[in-house]
Amino acid sequence: MTTLRASPIQQYSLITLSYWAFTLTDGALRMLVVLFFHSLGFSPLEIAGLFLLYEFFGVVTNLIGGWLAAAIGLNITLQVGLGLQVAALAMLAIDSSLLTVSYVMLSQALSGIAKDLNKMSAKTSIKALVPDAEQNRLYRWIALLTGSKNALKGLGFFLGGWLLAATSFQTAVMAMASMLASVLLLNLVFLQKSPAAIKWGNPLKQLFSSSDAVNRLSAARFCLFASRDIWFVVALPVFLQEELGWTYLQVGTLLATWVMVYGAIQTLTPKITGWVHQLAGQAGSTNPSGKAAFVGSGVLCLLPALIVIALYLGLDATQTIVAGLFIFGVVFAVNSSVHSYLIVAYARAEGASLDIGFYYMANAGGRLVATLLSGLIYQVYGLTACLLGSSLFLVGTVLISARLPRERQ
């Protein structure tokens, strides 16, 4: 299909629109699958199993996606991601009696590939747009893209809960597939091909980063996201339904609000770190270093344990979980946004998609491990054990972050 010419800003605006549209469907689909299959009688471990291939193929996609994007162009990988998500949604629009565990896992595998192709393509594009000397602008743009993405993912959680309450599961997924297909069509018409950055060759020689900073940050990211998903992905929504008796809409609304607040805090992270620098008497650049990642993760590791203590002392479970969830979300958002800036700053000018792809492979690996643990630990030991597991992962984040570069390389 012939593409129409557009300015670089219009090109990037279309990339951002595509990323946002994808994120909305991704959040809604996650909530639809968790709530719908729990209503069908699936156990927490079985629900976690539905997402294992989603997270596993996220690891695989990030491992080879950076090389693939460098070889064929970021815009093509973004379009492939949109097409795979349309296919994943369409697969679920069949009679509920035919939705077996293996079939849904296959659909989620396609969705996992699609998500990480889109994320890697969009974030690497910023590296190419911002000159290396303009790190303040790079920090703001990364925070804005990451924060807005998570706000839309939160809206997707609400959309998923609302659609399941208002219509059928099949109607919901087909509506989302149609919307995303329209965005894909816009891409095919208006988005120009981005040039390849490397020649085709053996990807195994180019997959792993040669940068110590990237490798350490990737390890810290693995533990950071495992600490969130071990209690957020399966354990929390099932606990709210099973133990507190919340409805689909209530669960979807709470998690949607949390993710939207989380996204808003990520967008504000440059201001927050700027205030911290002023309080510390540090003038000049407000761009974070490895020290910010170390201090932030140190604060964060205390919070899940404090929620457990509050529950043990007999405080109201609803108030404790909701308040603890939002406090955790605010601190986690700042940490995540700092990481998102650091990986783009640490990435090599040539081969940025390779470094960023490797980093998001670690991110997906943490989510994969934590998703399985979330269902398994909750089913056997309950929510408090998941929270303690979260603190343990955060201790790992602190130890790894202590060795991150104190200054930008």
Secondary structure, 3 states (H helix, E strand, C coil): CCCCCCCHHHHHHHHHHHHHHHHHHHHHHHHHHHHHHHHCCCCHHHHHHHCHHHHHHHHHHHHHHHHHHHHHCHHHHHHHHHHHHHHHHHHCCCCHHHCCHHHHHHHHHHHHHHHHHHHHHHHHHHHHHCCCCCHHHHHHHHHHHHHHHHHHHHHHHHHHHHHHHHCCHHHHHHHHHHHHHHHHHHHHHHCCCCCCCCCCCCHHHCCCCCCHHHHHHHHHHHHHHHHHHHHHCCHHHHHHHHCCCCCHHHHHHHHHHHHHHHHHHHHHHHHHHHHHHHHCCCCCCCCCCHHHHHHHHHHHCCHHHHHHHHHHCCCCHHHHHHHHHHHHHHHHHHHHHHHHHHHHHHCCCCCHHHHHHHHHHHHHHHHHHHHHHHHHHHHHHCHHHHHHHHHHHHHHHHHHHCCCCCCCC
